[in-house]
């Protein structure tokens, strides 16, 4: 099972003051180290000698899996047309390796120029290493003004002497034999901001930390590798309960954790334990019971190491039974009552990867039950409180199963996965609501998260002030009617149940939720449907203007370009072109891909994870490599530009050479790191979809697509190797295994490749490509084949020089067609399996 990641808080997420007043911690008594996390107190058995009488309060602190919505109860075995710019450009110094001559190791070859929009971008220096502060920096200062992360710079004026994760912090801890406090948060984390505004402004907390600890601040979006490991440690410290953000970890001077918590108040008040006492008690532990802390840290480190995957049995394979099992494990998590995934009474996350797998299976087999799951889920996401019904876009999750209590942060990866899901669902059903939903996400992206130079911003914060009670996204009837007078306000209030019973918080504010149909609202107000729709559109516009008017603060946008999430959005924008016909989305996707290729590549360390303040940083992670390779294959499909294909292949060769664990057949999540303690020495092989699709599962998908595009059997072997190793792990499955299940579906069901063969300047090829792209046969590869390659393949050019389209599944190809209108019917049916 994957770890559970939530913001620590309550099931009433938009009433912060109530959270504070209610108190989040049950009674805890200990004479060594007081422990609390949100509403749960679970004591570390190796360190704490006294009994804890605290009981878990599942109302205030659900331990819920981020992608499945299910409670984690067991330890994880291992902790996500024709005007297109298609002019071919000769690759400069690109690797000469053919698809069958995969590199074993080494460097990433120079990027092949795509001839896209990146040439108009200003040159940018590449930072090829993770920037860390010097060990000679003076003590007694907050050093985060040198950080690249906006989340870290946000607290650069804090009185706490925060440092970034890096050798300097560890050298300081070692030199002074100081314990380390690691605090992991993010720009969008409401409770992180609340802890900064309350706990970390307390004078005694500041003094205790500055006088006795090395305080390290980590942005989980910038360093997901660190976050994953510390979340795993939290899991083991807290009786297999999932963690979340903020994450507060006490470490020995060498960086090994000996305790982990989430949100903590400054002072102990009644039964609620404060950070002041926790800091004092931890110092006492290290002075008087150092051996216990050492033993606890060693025990947790050992548990983390034993939680890695095992080598697959020699007879393991990927077969139809494996696919059937995965399909059942995901479908079984479907919430029949509310839509989405997980128990109906627990938090629900919009699980795009599971939906994309169900759509894949419907496309492959025609299974209508799986499509019904998708329909119900997307409709619930669209009409419920998960959607921002004023500004557009979707929130990260709701604290309940009925989509009534959203957490208001907006994440790029959520928008990307849902844009792909809505676009593909529209192709499957021709349901106009799904097209409207996709277009709504595009409007939000263009208004808020697109960078004009190319690329997409990472997130939008939940509100303007951590103490404001989330008033930006909630409304009263009077506020609505003041901003949108007359009929527009009346329609909005009634349709979205503003002020209605059951949709009002303690302050009389409501999350806009459409529980009924617009026709019901029109009938109740004695107007026709079209007038009601016009009024609703007007109201949304007026309310949006009210929230963005001059002088009105809006939630902060983190303008970091994160490669994995950008890659997902590049794919999603191309999906919206394929299935919704949005050419503007296609062009911006290509511009964004070119931006990353131009500005975020190191030949020694691959693709950077992050770009901010004009520079790339955080190299050596697996996720950016595989997600970007997948996006580049989408760029290749819609343009026919071979440079995108060549770059995708080069990136995956780099991943195979540098990240592969040959014993397991899987990829490690990062390259080796030195100078920052033992935590990063713990190997990780991400198999589940957490904040983005599983990197290993994505790699299996990408290698299969490379096989489709090149015909190279070696690529197919690698895809099968990864999928076999992943699916052979005990307990593999559930709604967080959607991407792995999709990889298995590709291997078993074999969607077609559509080879387009003709002269480079033949406009018929462009016409054929536009006919092939929107076909609802998910996983297909629209492959523009150069004539010199086609002459050596099973899909040769026409003797007369006419453009040809071959539809093939595996080694079987239908007779070629010469007319564009013949492609879609054949591509929909050829080689299709049955349910």
Beta strands, then each sheet from edge to edge (+ up, - down):
strand 1: 5-7
strand 2: 162-164
strand 3: 179-185
strand 4: 213-219
strand 5: 243-245
strand 6: 247-251
strand 7: 257-261
strand 8: 348-349
strand 9: 397-398
strand 10: 406-407
strand 11: 410-411
strand 12: 459-460
strand 13: 557-558
strand 14: 561-562
strand 15: 601-602
strand 16: 606-607
strand 17: 610-612
strand 18: 615-617
strand 19: 660-661
strand 20: 666-667
strand 21: 753-757
strand 22: 781-785
strand 23: 804-809
strand 24: 812-813
sheet 1: 1+ 5+
sheet 2: 2+ 4+ 3+ 6- 7+
sheet 3: 8+ 9- 10+
sheet 4: 11+ 12- 13+
sheet 5: 14+ 17- 18+
sheet 6: 15+ 16-
sheet 7: 19+ 20-
sheet 8: 22+ 21+ 23- 24+
end
